[in-house]
């Protein structure tokens, strides 16, 4: 591998600063993390990006930053800083979008971390250099990049299917696929040179994503598209329930005015009525 690029070092610095603030400020962490309800219901789309610079703890941060460090020099020296940054951001957003798609009926689902972006970098490198050897953390062996990619995809599919732990496999898989796609769009000749390895990784990934979104029952996946054990509580349900509760309160206030007059309202009731009146204009 070549030395670390400038953009890679800058991204590491930003991740460390933002994550450190999140470690020490729960309000800051909650304001910028990925959370389905905040994105879909309140249209807080910035979380699709900001969540990628927050981490749960130092172990989570260091692991992602080491992975970023390993691939930044290779990709920056090959395509330049702008291409590297583009792949990083595309992988970050792509990973969060797949998480949003899979968990769209789970309003409380949340996540943080640069894993989607880092997976985008790793799979961009695999698309461009499928034969290079990759070492595995804490294991003194290396395997060809394309084989690592195939094993990674299979493991991520199992993780999404089983939902046995708290790892964001959806973000990993989405980031990996988007990172590979962006690298090939930037360097289409790489597909002609490396298409066997690319198709071995991309085809099962695309098929799996299609099935988990459209026909999850075929995979027997107990997720928020298809629940075998309990009913899900969707964003729409939550929104409609909130509107119903609000309407009942307004009806109560109007009945009170009708029977006892405006002067009978408390300060809070007057504020609620005024807020409802302004929202209805």
Secondary structure by P-SEA (a helix, b strand, c coil): cccccaaaaaaaaaaaaaaaaaaccaaaaaaccccccccccccccccccccccccccaaaaaaaaaaaaacaaaaaaaccaaaaaaaaaaaaaaaaaaaaaaaccccccccccaaaaaaaaaaaaaaacccbbbbcccccccccaaaaaaaaaaaaaaaaaacccccaaaaaaaaaaaaaaaaaaacaaaaaacaaaaaaccaaaaaaaaaaacccccccccccccccccccccaaaaaaaaaaaaaaaaaaaaaaaaccccccccaaaaaaaaaaaaaac
